[in-house]
Amino acid sequence: MNHEEGNNARNESLAMKKSGLCMTIEGVTKDFISGKRTVRALDNFSASVKKGIVTGLIGPDGAGKTTLMRIAAGLLVPDSGHVSILGMDSTTDFLAVQSSIGYMPQRFGLYEDLTVQENLDLYADLHDIPASKRQARYDELMNMTGLAPFTSRLAGRLSGGMKQKLGLACSLMNVPELLILDEPTVGVDPVSRRELWEIVYRQVRDENMSVLLSTAYLDEAERCQEVILIHEGIFLGQDSPEVFSRSLAGNSFMLTPDEGQKRRLQEELSHTDGVVDAIILGSKVRLVTEEPVDAHEVERRFCKNTGFRAESVPPRFEDAFIKLLRDRLKDRGEIQDSTPVSRTPVEGNPDEEVINVRNLVRKFGDFYAVRGISFSVRHGEIFGLLGANGAGKSTTFRMLCGLLPASGGHLMVAGKDLRTAGAEARANVGYMAQKFSLYPELTVVQNLKFFSSAYGLEGKYRKERIRWALDSFQLEPLKDVRSADLPLGYKQRLALAAALMHEPPILFLDEPTSGVDPLARREFWRHINALAQAGVTVMVTTHFMEEAEYCDRMVIMAQGEILAQGTPEELKARFRTDKNPNPTMEDTFIALIEKHEAEKDRGGH
Amino acid sequence: MSRTEKGAKFPAGARSPRSTSGRHVSRGINRTRLKGLIRKEMYQIIRDPSSIGIAFVLPVILLLIFGYGVSLDAKHVPVAVVIDKPSREVSDFISGFRQSAYFRPVIMNNIKEAEHAVMTREVDGIIWFRSNFGRQMFLEGNAPVEVILNGVDANKARITQGYITGVWIKWLERYALEKGVRLRMPATVKHRIWFNASVRSRNYLVPGLIAIIMTLIGAMLTSMVIAREWERGTMEALIVTPVSMKEIIIGKVVPYFFLGMSGMVLSVLMAVWIFHVPLRGSILALTAGSALFMLTAIFMGLLISTAAGSQFVAGQIAIVITFLPAFILSGFVFDIGSMPVPIQWLTHIVPARYFVSMLQTIFLAGNIWPIFITNCLWLMGMGAFFMMVIKKKSRKRLE
């Protein structure tokens, strides 16, 4: 480094201190080569992070969040542009950067075969913290994370939420000036999620720490003091979340449709001009319009065939994000007004119990993954299993699909136990697995051909179904692309198409939309709604609180037990208080968990 | 309560627990960090059954299999004996086979039966005395004993052939003595087998096996534990601390070096005490040579781990480029001198080759310094080369 550059760096550092920035990202571009394709993860990305606040990097999976954070932490070298942290270049001066930041990667990097204490010791050693100061720091971190009683436990034996908190504690060991957290709340239960946020804010308050945190959950954006929006490697905007949502003040409404009409109403609104967004929330439909209007005008203008009452509600951050994404698509002329999938109606009595589960138990060794749960799903219903990772959702699902034998209890799907019933019983079921079980090296058409033949479709009918799949899911232009090379949203469409090839009357969806962008998620649910309208019984697992709102009825699971079941409205109503007259699904979930813990404690003493 | 305590220890703004080095990052080696890394690795070794398995259980199993099960010696070879016309001379000849520990003669009625026995691998060869054996011996003084050997196992066939010749010469001597004639041969061969007088294949298999075991511990275990860190994402968290790559590498080499050397000690003890392999060279030379090889093997492991992203791939690569060559091309079982010349060249890039030669010499022949030093130099050269590549390849980066 010559003198002039040294001076520049010093000047920059000085300027940064004055401006109150702790990180500047300037024109960063980064390409990755995967096979024969070059993927642009970041495209001339510029943004900045202010000192002493929590900044959120908001975008769906594959938006480039992790790449950006890795470049900032000196783990990747940008193709062009640079990231400067506290006046130091994160590529050329990475060792200095790394000693002043705390970084928690997505898979938090704990040594699972080391105890909590040994993990702490390792990070204290790595940061060369003097022995005299260690105990005090340990005590502080353990009290803050509530891990004090577990210091001698192996990290691998902690629950998901506790692991995440330990990861956070390790990255806070050296009291970094800047804390970088890559999706710290993925898969964490809402209670631990809330605790994580508290810890983060405490660092900002007590240590004047600056925090950059990435997330794909739009509801979390509202907890940040400032957000940077990223989509497909492109910078979409930066401001405080209120500024974003305020831009849509007067555009958001809650509609109460006539009984049983919510899906029709939503579908109708989805392709009405002047509508940005229409989603189902329990028994209601949330509407965002292009222009600010008043509630009466909404009832007049948008009500054509379905009756509803409209009520003005405060805008959310998500509304603004959706509008940004839609405007971007519109500018590029990519917006398609797709129609949801068609399905020949499934005959059936709405009171018929298509899925029936009684006292279902599954043990792994002496660990109960599912402990005696009971519920039933009726014809044409969308039924949700909501819970954090490790709550027992996927285990329940696998038993229902006949992939895993139950340790006890009784279960029926369309009157049969799929574990023992023959292949023809399985033809009643379509299954879309977590992470979409597609063959990555086969093209779109080859995948569809494979799945249709696996379900025994033949001849003309098979051809018809493949044509149907290509048309309904707009896969025609991509039909010769290898499924590994598809964008996430298209993979999801293809996986759904594959599960529907044999027109099953029952559909199982395991975490179907985790990580896809909000537009793709909306489109996905339009298809699911249309299927339910046609009488398909849909069962879905999710850890997304928002997604649960699409369900007609649902159960909330934790530690293998059902904490509550009912319609989203009923569940939320149980925790309506004067202080919180409109509890969200997340509030409900947390309240249920706390109630459950309290009951267990009472039972234990 | 904790608030006031904390307030006292960390007054606002005073960032006490910040690292002592602060922003002054030294590129050298920090002892606290290194100690932390080594301690972490030790805990992981102790708690991971597969590390212990590869370092201690595998050597025991391999040594037992090779020590007891595999033998390249031909002993109690079953041979069919077909005698068309019994005579005193013939039965005298046969008794030579009966007394030999190398043969187990089976008398068969006719050549058809014997041929069938060879086909079904009941016997490995036929010794056939035709009906005119006695007549030819007396009349012409030159009667052929027909020997048919199953050449499928070429090695065994050759050894058996040698043994039969031995039996034949013994019989000739005895016959001559009986007749009161001195058997006159222009020259005779006098065998003296050095270093392994009893010609036990175990004596050279076991030292060679130690090289194989050390290759497994060094290259395979090391590459897999590093790949595991990448796989589980712990490496990503680790390298974003102020730790230097040098520290990470030394932090891996030291624990696995000691683990490998412990496996080595175990193997040597088993070789000497259970298999009674003589250890004629100095323990010091053995230790020094093993340490050198261990380091080379660990460097290979480190190198593999830079290329492999998962434990599975690391294990596969380690088997293909370290274990198999060590097995086939090191001279452990197959003699390098009898390989085709291009293959002989190839063996020079197999570090195990030098260690096998070193071990076989130290165990069976003693301190032959020229061999020891040549092999050490080769190993040092390879170790240094691997280290240079590692230094060039490993950066605190994800790409």
Contacts between the chains, C-beta under 8 A, distances in Angstrom:
chain1	res1	chain2	res2	distance
A	70	B	398	6.2
A	73	B	240	4.8
A	74	B	240	7.2
A	74	B	396	7.0
A	74	B	397	7.8
A	75	B	236	6.8
A	75	B	239	6.9
A	75	B	240	6.6
A	75	B	396	7.6
A	75	B	397	6.0
A	75	B	398	4.7
A	76	B	397	6.7
A	76	B	398	5.7
A	76	B	399	6.2
A	77	B	397	6.8
A	77	B	399	7.2
A	94	B	396	6.6
A	95	B	25	4.3
A	95	B	27	7.4
A	95	B	242	6.2
A	95	B	244	7.2
A	95	B	396	7.8
A	96	B	23	5.6
A	96	B	25	5.3
A	98	B	239	7.9
A	98	B	240	5.4
A	98	B	241	6.3
A	98	B	242	5.4
A	98	B	396	7.9
A	99	B	19	6.3
A	99	B	21	7.1
A	99	B	22	7.5
A	99	B	23	6.2
A	99	B	25	5.6
A	99	B	241	7.9
A	99	B	242	3.8
A	100	B	23	6.3
A	101	B	240	7.4
A	103	B	237	7.1
A	103	B	240	4.1
A	104	B	237	7.1
A	105	B	233	5.7
A	105	B	236	4.4
A	105	B	237	5.5
A	105	B	240	7.6
A	106	B	233	7.2
A	107	B	232	6.9
A	107	B	233	3.3
A	107	B	236	7.5
A	108	B	233	7.2
A	108	B	237	6.8
A	109	B	232	7.6
A	109	B	233	5.1
A	109	B	234	4.6
A	109	B	235	7.6
A	109	B	236	5.8
A	109	B	237	2.5
A	109	B	238	6.7
A	110	B	234	7.1
A	110	B	237	7.7
A	111	B	40	6.5
A	111	B	44	6.9
A	111	B	234	5.9
A	112	B	232	7.4
A	113	B	43	7.0
A	113	B	44	5.4
A	113	B	47	4.6
A	113	B	48	6.3
A	114	B	40	6.5
A	114	B	43	5.6
A	114	B	44	7.1
A	118	B	39	8.0
A	118	B	40	7.1
A	118	B	43	5.9
A	121	B	36	6.7
A	121	B	39	7.5
A	122	B	36	5.2
A	122	B	37	7.6
A	122	B	39	7.6
A	122	B	40	4.9
A	123	B	241	7.0
A	124	B	36	7.5
A	125	B	32	5.1
A	125	B	33	5.7
A	125	B	35	6.3
A	125	B	36	2.4
A	125	B	37	7.4
A	125	B	39	7.7
A	126	B	33	5.4
A	126	B	36	5.8
A	126	B	37	7.6
A	126	B	238	7.4
A	126	B	241	4.1
A	126	B	242	7.0
A	126	B	243	5.2
A	127	B	19	4.7
A	127	B	241	6.2
A	127	B	242	6.6
A	128	B	19	4.7
A	128	B	20	5.7
A	128	B	21	5.7
A	128	B	30	5.8
A	128	B	32	4.9
A	128	B	33	6.1
A	128	B	242	7.4
A	129	B	17	5.4
A	129	B	18	8.0
A	129	B	19	6.0
A	129	B	20	7.7
A	130	B	20	5.5
A	133	B	16	5.6
A	133	B	17	4.9
A	134	B	17	7.7
A	136	B	6	7.6
A	136	B	9	4.8
A	136	B	10	7.4
A	136	B	16	7.9
A	136	B	17	7.4
A	137	B	17	4.3
A	139	B	2	7.3
A	140	B	2	7.5
A	140	B	6	5.8
A	140	B	10	7.8
A	143	B	2	5.3
A	167	B	237	7.6
A	170	B	237	7.4
A	171	B	237	7.5
A	173	B	17	7.4
A	174	B	17	6.6
A	174	B	18	5.9
A	174	B	19	5.5
A	175	B	15	5.2
A	175	B	17	5.5
A	175	B	18	5.8
A	206	B	12	7.8
A	207	B	15	7.5
A	208	B	13	7.9
